[in-house]
Amino acid sequence: MAAAPDHATQEILAVRRADGESRSLAASLPRLVLEARRIAATVIHGLHGRRRAGHGESFWQYRRFVSGEPSQNVDWRRSARDDHLYVREQEWEAAHTVWLWPDRSLSMAFASKGALNSKLERALIVTFALAELLVAGGERVGVPGLMNPTASRSVIDKMAQAMLHDTATRDSLPPTFVPSALAEIVVLGDFWSPISEIKTMLAALSSNGAHGTLVQIVDPAEESFPYSGRVEFIEPESGNMITAGRAEKWAVDYTARVAAHRDEIRAETGKLGWLFSTHTTTRSAAELLLFLHGGMMVSKSAGGGITVKAGRSA
């Protein structure tokens, strides 16, 4: 919840609400893209493919030719080096579709004093960096309602351009769509929406068997409620205001309600086998990126499903 003690702040929020923050986003995107690429580069060299022989374009290994195989499988150039016949195996490639959805609604623009990024900036940095890692690992990445899945190496640029030209209402939760059973979904937002709306979202996204992760990105002020004295709070989505005469008296009830809200989200995701984690913007974006990438670790099972490894909060 953002504190707004003066009229000037209210005017700023009104202007942002009118233009959808498109100008602010256009100004900050180059910096966010560079930061995302920098973070992705710190871990991308540790990525490996799925390391299984099969259909694909990437070379994996040579192996000895087995009697009975078609002779056209022999790599004659490699075999000419010694007295054995070798077959050139390609790395198994069967790209999954991973849907990434960063909340770009007005509440995500909030950043308290001392925060490294606004919630929106953090969500976009991690979304871009994760997209780059996934594409480098052979996956296809899409944004629900905004960009079809792609395995393009310029995925960050495609995502950024799609966001810049997006004129749709910036909702707090993903648009309704039904992903395939083999899809993976990552939703990054503050999840201050009513639990009934979150339940509806989860029911739609998981109805076909897809797996996913919800990451609640919060500002440190939303975590600790450091306010005292007379404070006016503005709800960014609706513009509604509420005044606290002695804000410090609200802290206990506030933190209890936040904990209860998270428990409800965790219970709903747990029923579906999804992951739920929280991330404060004072922590590093790289930490969240590693959590998401390591926690997903998707692989094709014998039945064609996706295995998701549980992870800790980031």
N, C-alpha and C positions, 0 to 999 in steps of 0.2 A: 504494500500500500504506500503510495507516494504522498509525502507531506508537501503542502502548498500554502505557505503562510501569507502570500501577498497576491495582489491583483495582477501583477506582471506575469507571474507564473501561470495564472489562469488564462491570460491572453495567449501565451505561448502554446499552451495545450490546445486552445481553440484553433489556432492557426494550423498546428500540426494535424488536428482532426480534419480540417477542411481539405487539405491537399494530400492526405494519406501518407505524409512524411516522405513523399517521393524525392523532394529536393535533398532532404537530409540523407536519405539512403544513397542517392547518386553521388553525393559528396564523400560519403564514408566507404563506399564499396571498394574502391581501389586499395585503400589501406587494409580493409578486412580480407580481401583476396590475397594480398601479399603476406599478411600474417598467417592465413590459412595454409598457404604454400610453404611458408617457413616451418610451421609446426609439422605438416605432413612430411616434409623432407627429413625431419629428425628421426622418423621411424620407418620411412618407406624402404630403406635399404635392408631392413630386417624382414621384409615380407617375402614369402615364397608362394608359389602356386600350390595347387592341390596335390602335385607330385604323384599322379597316377597315369599310367600309360593309357592312351586312347586317342580319340579324334581331337585334333587341335592343330595350331600353327606354331606353337613354341617347342623348340627342341628340348628334350628331357635327357635322354641317355642312349648309348649304344648297348645292344645286347647280342649275344651269340645267336646266329641263325639256327632254327630248329628244323630238323628233317621233317618234311611233309608240308612246310609252309610254302606259299606261292613264291616263286623265284623273284618276282618283281619287288618283293619286300626287301631284298638285299641291297644294302648301300655299298655299291661296288667301289666307290672312291675310298671309303674307310677300310673295306675288306682288302684292298690292294696293299695296305701297309704291312700286313703280316700273313700268316698261313690260315687264318680263320675267316669265316663269313660272318658279317655283322648286319643287324637290322637297326635302322635309325628309328627310335621311338619318339613320338610327340607327347607332350604333356597333356593329360586329360583336361579338356575344357568343356564345362557345362555351366555357363554363367547363370547365377541366380539373379533375381530382380530384387533390389533393395530400394524401398521407398523412404526418402528422407523428407521430413516435414518440420521446418522451423517456424514457430509461432512469430508472426510479424505484426501482431495487433498492437494497439496503442500502449497497453500496459507493459509491453516488453521494452519500451523506450526508457523506462525508469533506471536511473543510476544515482545512488547516494554518494556523498562525499567519501573519497577514498577507494571507491570501487574501481577495479582495473578496466572494466568495460560495462556498458549497459547490458541488460539481459538480452536485448536484440542483437547487439554486436557479438556477444559470446555465442549465441545460438547460431548465427551466420558463420562465424569463424569455424566452429566445430563442424557444422554441416558441410561447408566447402572442403575442409581438410579430410573429413571422413569420406566424402565423395571421391576425392583424389586417391585415397588409399584403396577404396573398394574397386575403382576402375583399374588401378595398377594391379590388383589381385585377380582381375578377370571378371568382375561382376558388372552388372548393368544397374545404373542408378537413375531414379526418376523422382519427381516432386509431384505429389497428388494435386490434380487440378491445374498444374502449371507447366510441367515438362514431362514428356514421355520418357520411358527408360532408355538410357544410352550407355554405350561403353566407350564413348569418345574420350580421348586423352585431354580434350579441352572442356571437360565436363564442368569445371568451375566457371569458365567464361559463359557457357551456355546457361548455367543456373543464374548467374548474376544478371545476364541480359534478360532472361525471362522475368526475374523479379523487378527489374527496372521498368519493364513495359507492362507489368501487371496492373490492371485498373480495377480488379475485383475488390470487394470488401475484405478487409483484413480481419478474418475471424480468428478467434482464440483457439479453435480446434480444427483438425483437418476436415476437408470436405468429405461428404459421404461417397465412398466407393468400395468395391469388393475386390481386394487383391487376390491373386491366385494362392492356392494352398502352399506353394513352395516359396512364396515371397517372404521377405523380412521387412519389418517396418520400424523406423526410429522416429519418434515424435519428441521434439524439444520445445518446451514452453514453460510458462510459470504455473499452469494448471490451477489457477484460482477460480476456474469455472465451477458451477454447482456440480456436485457429485453425480446428479442425475444425468447431466449432459455428458460427463466423462464416461459413465456407464453405457450410454447410448452409442458413443463413439467406439468404445472397445467392442461392443456387441457387433457393430457393423464391420469393423476391420478384421475381427477374428472369425466371422461367420463361415468363412470358407476354409478355416484351418491355418491361416497365416500366423506367424510368430512375430513378436515385436518387443520393443523397449520404449518405455516412457521415461524421459529425463526432465525433472522439474528444475528449471534454472531460476534461482532467486538471488536478489540483491541482499547483501549482509544486513541492511536495515529491515528487510522483510523477515529475516531470520531472528533478529534479536529485539526488534521494536525499541530503538534507543531514544524515543521521544519523551519529552517532559514539558509541563506547562501547557499553555493554550495553543493548540495546533489544529489547523484545518486540513482535512484529508480529502483529496479528490479521487474519485473512481475514474480512471482514464477512459474507459470504454463508454460510459454514459455521461460523464461530466458531473455526476451527483457529488455533493459535498456533505461532510459530516464534521462537526466541531467537537474536539475534546477539550474540556476545561482544564483537566489535569491528566494529560496523556499518560503519565507514568503509572497511573492507577489501572490502565487498560492492559498493561504488559502481560500479566499473569493469564488473564482470560484469552488474550490474543494468542500467546504461545500454545495454550491448551487447545484452542480451536484449530490452529495450524497442524498440530500433532494428530488431532482426531481426523482432519481432512486427509492427511497423508496415510493414516492407517486405513481409511476407507478405499483410497486409490490402490494401496498395496494389496488389500484383500481382493479387490476386483481383478487386478493383474495376476495375482497368485492363482485364482481360479482357472485362468486361461493358460497358465504356464508362461506368462510374459514376465519381463523384468521391469522393476520400477526403481529409480535412483534419484537422488537429489544432488544438485551441484550449486555451490555458491560462487558468485563471480569474483570473489577474492582468491579463489583457488585457480590453478593454472589450466588453461584450455587444453594443453597437452595431456594433462592428467585425465581429463574427461575423454579425450580422443582415444587414449590407450585403453581406458575402461570399456568404451563402446566397441572398439575394434577387437580387443581381446575377448570381451564377453560374447560377441556374436559368434566368431569362429565357426561360421556355417560350413557344413559339408554335406554332400549327398550321401544319404544312407542307402542301404540296399533297396529299401522301399521307395526311394525318391524323396523322402522327407528332409526336413532340416533339423539339425541338432543344434541347440543353443546352450552354451555353457553359462551358468550363473556367474554373476560378478558382484562386487561390493559397490557401495555408493561412491560416487566420484565428486 
